[in-house]
Amino acid sequence: MNDTPLARAAAVFQAAFGQVPSIQVQAPGRVNLIGEHTDYNDGLVLPCAIDYRTVIVARLREDRLVRVLAADYEGAIDEYSLDAPIERLEAPMWANYVRGVVRELVQRGLPMQGMDLSIAGDVPQGAGLSSSASLSVAVCRLFATLPGFEALSPVDMALVAQRAENDFVGCKCGNMDQISSACGVQDHVLMIDCRSLAVEPVPMPAGAAIMIFNSHVTRGLVDSAYNTRREQCETAARHFALPALRDLDLATLEARGAELDPTVLRRARHVVTENARVAAAAQALAAGDLARMGELMEASHASMRDDFEITVPAIDQLVGIVKDVIGKAGGVRMTGGGFGGCVVALVPENLVDAAREAVARSYTAPNGMRATVYVCRAAAGAGIVA
Ligand code: GLA
């Protein structure tokens, strides 16, 4: 019991601040079923929030100080005033996610108040399951409990968190991770239109489990590769004088593809075909058609491997092992930004054990580690913990 994130955060809070916290909030990580690198192209994605989360316990202060500690890391309290410029730190990184959101809320003129915070979580870090977005969204959700924040919707909170990551932490991510964490609906995946910001919950088919396999391939050089992909997509959109690749259709791309650098052409083809796959996947899921979902996930993986070039051999191998078990009865693909991280599978419940065993038997990461397996449930988005 004492090892839940909530219990850890509360114990550390009391030890450090000598009081009992009075507010507790949570924000989940996410896994993306399909729609990769489409969010920053104004496209479509189909993620869900997962039942692994960041929790924050807190207490209002009488003054204008914010004091923050991370129960999962040893180290000093990060302390600053709401009335002075909030600067980025060299380290620790977690503190910058909090600082970035606080600064963004101050800049928006919201009625901020001083607080003491203690943070803990169980979202695997560096695995592509959005532990950082869950932290940023949790911070935003915490301050949104204050009077005067009533107009801040879950999507607004996601955008505050994304802005903090883009401008303060320095990662040019899209908006999928934060919207998933802020807007999750239990037992539903979210069809998100990353341009209009419309979020449509689609029920998870009965009898299907969401499995996540952490490859333990660490995502080296990921930021530069991510930003390069983003630039290539923008180059393609500019070539066709379009606001974003969302606006490009496959017929135009095929007819005029030779005008593009061949690498840029492949990047654009991934995004255009992936958007179409997401739309089809939302329909397949709504109809409970796991076989169709499986085809679309397989095509998505191939497109990430061959056109967007963001998979690595160990990930391709892991996907193959799971595919051999589930066949046409479900789907499997890499999930997240790429270059390692996790594989996601939609698996009929009666094949969960077989998939787990096959991976235990056949997969070893280049660093010698075995895959970690999570069977998770589509979870509700950020909120107050009763
Ligand atoms: C990372 C980013 C997201 C999204 C995915 C790729 O998770 O944070 O915004 O671009 O990569 O789909």
Residues whose N, C-alpha, C, O or C-beta is under 5 A from the ligand:
A	BS01	GLA	G35 E36 H37 T38 D39 C173 G174 N175 M176 D177 G336 G337
